[in-house]
Amino acid sequence: MDAVNAGVWIDHSKAVLVFVSKDDAVTATIRSHVPGHPHYAGAQDRGGEQKYEARHTQRLDQFYDDVIAKLDTPASLLVFGPGEAKRELQKRFARRHALRTTSVVVETSDTLTDAQIVAKVKTHAASLH
């Protein structure tokens, strides 16, 4: 079996996973279903904001765990996207000891179409050979 290289374009709403082997590229999309992040104003005497933050973090962690589970163990992994989700996912790898044997590269990128995401992952995988 050929070594599989992978890439993940990620933000807080979705992750687009791309698996590239010598002959093929396969994609999968995972939606987070995590609602937007409102900002509270005024006094928070009863801890409403803290409770919300805890739930929000738990939902994002579950989303990251779903992404990690789909990745399995690729030979290399490119993680990219426009916001903080890529770094949060990278931290989640370390906490779960996931992908210990995988070379991981993290980059910032704009919002991309699925075709652009696949092309970027293919280019990254080709640069490794």
PAZAPA-4460 file (N, C-alpha, C; in steps of 0.05 Angstrom, whole numbers, plus 32768, in hexadecimal, padded with zeros to 4 digits):
% residues 129
    n_x    n_y    n_z   ca_x   ca_y   ca_z    c_x    c_y    c_z   seq   type   mol
   8011   7FE8   8000   8000   8000   8000   8012   8019   8000     1      M     A
   800A   802C   7FF0   8019   8046   7FEF   8016   8055   8009     2      D     A
   802B   8064   8010   8029   8076   8027   8014   808C   8021     3      A     A
   8004   8092   8034   7FEF   80A6   8031   7FF8   80BF   803F     4      V     A
   7FF7   80D6   8031   7FFC   80F0   803D   7FE0   80FD   803F     5      N     A
   7FDD   810D   8054   7FC3   8119   8058   7FC6   8137   805D     6      A     A
   7FB0   8145   805A   7FAE   8161   805F   7F93   8167   806B     7      G     A
   7F92   817B   807C   7F79   8184   8089   7F77   81A2   8087     8      V     A
   7F64   81AC   8078   7F5D   81C8   8079   7F47   81CA   808E     9      W     A
   7F4B   81DC   80A2   7F39   81DC   80B9   7F33   81F9   80C2    10      I     A
   7F1A   81FD   80CA   7F12   8214   80D9   7EFF   820A   80EE    11      D     A
   7EF2   821B   80FD   7EE0   8212   8112   7EC6   8206   8108    12      H     A
   7EC0   820A   80EF   7EA6   81FF   80E5   7EA9   81E4   80D6    13      S     A
   7EC0   81E0   80CA   7EC4   81C6   80BB   7EE1   81C0   80B8    14      K     A
   7EE6   81A7   80B1   7F00   819D   80A9   7EFE   818E   808F    15      A     A
   7F10   8194   807C   7F10   8185   8063   7F2A   8175   8064    16      V     A
   7F27   815A   8064   7F3D   8148   8065   7F43   813E   8049    17      L     A
   7F5D   813D   8042   7F65   8133   8028   7F7B   811E   802D    18      V     A
   7F77   8107   8021   7F8A   80F1   8023   7F95   80EC   8007    19      F     A
   7FAF   80EE   8004   7FBC   80EC   7FEA   7FCF   80D4   7FEA    20      V     A
   7FCB   80C2   7FD8   7FDE   80AC   7FD3   7FE9   80B0   7FB7    21      S     A
   7FFA   809E   7FAF   8007   80A0   7F94   7FF3   80A3   7F7E    22      K     A
   7FDD   8095   7F7F   7FCA   8094   7F69   7FAF   80A3   7F6E    23      D     A
   7FAB   80AD   7F86   7F8F   80B6   7F8C   7F8F   80CC   7FA1    24      D     A
   7F7A   80DC   7FA2   7F74   80EF   7FB7   7F57   80EC   7FBF    25      A     A
   7F53   80E9   7FD9   7F38   80E5   7FE4   7F33   80FB   7FF8    26      V     A
   7F1B   8106   7FF8   7F14   811B   800A   7EFD   8113   801C    27      T     A
   7EFC   8120   8034   7EE6   811D   8046   7EE2   8137   8054    28      A     A
   7EC9   813E   805A   7EC3   8157   8068   7EB6   8150   8082    29      T     A
   7EBF   815C   8098   7EB3   8159   80B2   7EA9   8174   80BB    30      I     A
   7E90   8176   80C1   7E85   8190   80CB   7E86   818F   80EA    31      R     A
   7E8B   81A6   80F6   7E8F   81A7   8113   7E74   81A9   8122    32      S     A
   7E60   81B6   8116   7E47   81BB   8123   7E4B   81CB   813E    33      H     A
   7E61   81DA   813F   7E66   81EB   8157   7E5B   8206   814F    34      V     A
   7E49   8211   8160   7E3E   822B   8159   7E53   8241   815B    35      P     A
   7E4D   8258   814E   7E5F   826E   814F   7E66   8276   816C    36      G     A
   7E7A   8286   816F   7E84   828D   8189   7E7C   82AA   8190    37      H     A
   7E65   82AD   81A0   7E5D   82C8   81A7   7E6F   82D4   81BC    38      P     A
   7E6F   82EE   81BD   7E7F   82FC   81D1   7E6C   8309   81E6    39      H     A
   7E71   8303   81FF   7E5F   830D   8214   7E68   8329   821C    40      Y     A
   7E54   833A   8223   7E5A   8354   822D   7E4C   8357   8249    41      A     A
   7E58   8366   825A   7E4C   836A   8274   7E54   8356   8289    42      G     A
   7E48   8357   82A0   7E4F   8346   82B7   7E47   8329   82B1    43      A     A
   7E57   8317   82BB   7E52   82FB   82B8   7E52   82EE   82D4    44      Q     A
   7E40   82F7   82E4   7E3F   82EF   8301   7E3A   82D1   8304    45      D     A
   7E2C   82C4   82F3   7E25   82A8   82F7   7E36   8296   82E6    46      R     A
   7E4B   82A0   82DA   7E5D   828E   82CA   7E52   8285   82B0    47      G     A
   7E3F   8293   82A4   7E33   828A   828B   7E48   8289   8275    48      G     A
   7E59   829D   8274   7E6E   829D   825F   7E82   8286   8263    49      E     A
   7E89   8281   827C   7E9C   826A   8281   7E90   8250   827A    50      Q     A
   7E76   824C   8280   7E68   8233   8279   7E67   8230   825A    51      K     A
   7E61   8246   824D   7E60   8246   8230   7E7B   823F   8224    52      Y     A
   7E90   824C   822F   7EAB   8246   8225   7EB3   8229   8228    53      E     A
   7EAB   821D   823F   7EB1   8201   8244   7EA3   81EF   8230    54      A     A
   7E89   81F5   822B   7E7A   81E5   8217   7E86   81E8   81FB    55      R     A
   7E8C   8201   81F5   7E98   8207   81DA   7EB2   81F8   81D6    56      H     A
   7EC3   81F8   81EA   7EDD   81EA   81E9   7ED8   81CB   81E7    57      T     A
   7EC5   81C1   81F6   7EBF   81A4   81F4   7EB6   819C   81D8    58      Q     A
   7EA5   81AD   81CC   7E9B   81A7   81B1   7EB1   81A8   819D    59      R     A
   7EC3   81BC   819F   7EDA   81BE   818D   7EEC   81A6   8191    60      L     A
   7EF1   819E   81A9   7F03   8187   81AF   7EF7   816E   81A2    61      D     A
   7EDC   816A   81A4   7ED0   8153   8197   7ED3   8154   8179    62      Q     A
   7ED0   816C   816D   7ED4   8170   8150   7EF1   8168   8149    63      F     A
   7F05   8172   8158   7F21   816B   8153   7F26   814D   8156    64      Y     A
   7F19   8141   816A   7F1C   8124   816D   7F10   8115   8156    65      D     A
   7EFA   811E   814B   7EEE   8112   8133   7F01   8113   811B    66      D     A
   7F0E   812B   8118   7F21   812E   8102   7F39   811B   8106    67      V     A
   7F44   811A   811E   7F5B   8109   8124   7F54   80EC   811E    68      I     A
   7F3C   80E3   8126   7F33   80C7   8122   7F33   80C1   8104    69      A     A
   7F2A   80D3   80F3   7F29   80CF   80D6   7F44   80CE   80C9    70      K     A
   7F58   80DB   80D6   7F73   80DD   80CA   7F82   80C3   80CA    71      L     A
   7F7D   80B3   80DF   7F8D   809A   80E3   7FAA   80A2   80E7    72      D     A
   7FBD   8097   80D8   7FD9   809E   80DA   7FE6   80A2   80BF    73      T     A
   7FE3   80B9   80B3   7FF0   80BE   8099   800E   80C1   809C    74      P     A
   801C   80BE   8086   8039   80C2   8086   8041   80DF   808D    75      A     A
   8031   80F1   8081   8035   810E   8087   801A   811B   8088    76      S     A
   8019   8132   8095   8000   8140   8098   8005   815E   8096    77      L     A
   7FF5   816B   8084   7FF5   8188   8081   7FDB   8192   808E    78      L     A
   7FDE   81A4   80A2   7FC6   81AF   80AF   7FC6   81CD   80A8    79      V     A
   7FB1   81D7   809D   7FB0   81F3   8095   7F94   81FE   8096    80      F     A
   7F93   8218   8098   7F79   8226   8099   7F7D   8242   80A2    81      G     A
   7F67   8251   80A3   7F69   826E   80A7   7F6A   8277   80C4    82      P     A
   7F61   8268   80D7   7F5F   8271   80F3   7F6F   8261   8106    83      G     A
   7F66   8260   811F   7F74   8252   8134   7F6F   8234   8135    84      E     A
   7F5B   822A   8126   7F54   820E   8128   7F6B   81FC   8121    85      A     A
   7F7C   8204   810F   7F93   81F3   8107   7FA6   81EF   811E    86      K     A
   7FAB   8204   812E   7FBD   8202   8145   7FAF   81F2   815C    87      R     A
   7F95   81F6   815F   7F86   81E8   8173   7F86   81CA   816D    88      E     A
   7F83   81C3   8154   7F84   81A7   814C   7FA0   819C   8151    89      L     A
   7FB5   81AB   814B   7FD0   81A2   8150   7FD5   819D   816E    90      Q     A
   7FCA   81AE   817F   7FCD   81AA   819C   7FBE   8191   81A5    91      K     A
   7FA7   818C   8198   7F97   8174   819E   7FA6   815A   8197    92      R     A
   7FB6   815B   8181   7FC7   8144   817A   7FD9   813D   8192    93      F     A
   7FE6   8151   819D   7FF9   814D   81B2   7FEB   8142   81CB    94      A     A
   7FD5   814D   81D2   7FC6   8144   81EA   7FBD   8128   81E8    95      R     A
   7FB7   811F   81CF   7FAD   8104   81CB   7FC3   80F1   81C2    96      R     A
   7FDB   80FB   81C0   7FF2   80EC   81B6   7FEC   80E0   819A    97      H     A
   7FDB   80EE   818C   7FD4   80E5   8171   7FEA   80ED   815D    98      A     A
   7FEC   80DD   8149   7FFE   80E3   8133   801B   80E7   813B    99      L     A
   8024   80D8   814F   8040   80DA   8159   8054   80D4   8143   100      R     A
   804D   80C2   8131   8061   80BA   811C   805D   80C9   8102   101      T     A
   804B   80DD   8102   8044   80EC   80EA   8053   8107   80EA   102      T     A
   805E   810E   80D3   806A   8128   80CF   8053   813C   80CA   103      S     A
   8050   8150   80DC   803A   8163   80DB   8045   817F   80D5   104      V     A
   803A   818C   80C0   8040   81A7   80B8   8027   81B8   80BC   105      V     A
   8029   81CF   80C9   8012   81E1   80CD   8017   81FB   80BE   106      V     A
   8003   8203   80AE   8006   821C   809F   7FEC   822C   80A1   107      E     A
   7FEE   8246   809D   7FD7   8258   809B   7FCF   825A   807E   108      T     A
   7FB5   8259   8078   7FAC   825D   805D   7F91   826B   805E   109      S     A
   7F89   8275   8047   7F6F   8281   8044   7F59   826B   8043   110      D     A
   7F41   8274   8041   7F2B   8262   803C   7F2E   8259   801F   111      T     A
   7F2D   823E   801A   7F32   8233   8000   7F1B   8222   7FF7   112      L     A
   7F18   821E   7FDD   7F05   820A   7FD3   7F10   81EE   7FD7   113      T     A
   7EFE   81DB   7FD5   7F07   81BF   7FD9   7F1D   81B8   7FC4   114      D     A
   7F1A   81C1   7FAB   7F2E   81BC   7F96   7F49   81C8   7F9E   115      A     A
   7F48   81E0   7FA9   7F62   81ED   7FB1   7F6E   81DF   7FC8   116      Q     A
   7F5E   81D5   7FDA   7F68   81C5   7FF1   7F76   81AC   7FE8   117      I     A
   7F69   819D   7FD6   7F75   8185   7FCB   7F8F   818B   7FBD   118      V     A
   7F8F   81A0   7FAC   7FA8   81A8   7F9E   7FBE   81AF   7FB1   119      A     A
   7FB8   81BD   7FC7   7FCD   81C4   7FDA   7FD8   81AB   7FE8   120      K     A
   7FC7   8199   7FEF   7FD0   8180   7FFC   7FE1   816F   7FE9   121      V     A
   7FD8   816E   7FD0   7FE8   815F   7FBC   8003   816B   7FB8   122      K     A
   8005   8186   7FB7   801E   8194   7FB4   8030   818E   7FCB   123      T     A
   8025   818F   7FE3   8035   818A   7FFB   803F   816D   7FFB   124      H     A
   802E   815A   7FF4   8036   813E   7FF3   804C   8139   7FDF   125      A     A
   804A   8146   7FC7   805E   8143   7FB2   8079   814F   7FBB   126      A     A
   8078   8164   7FCB   8091   8170   7FD4   80A0   815F   7FE8   127      S     A
   8093   814A   7FF2   80A0   8138   8006   80B1   8123   7FF8   128      L     A
   80AD   811F   7FDE   80BB   810A   7FD0   80D3   8114   7FC1   129      H     A
***
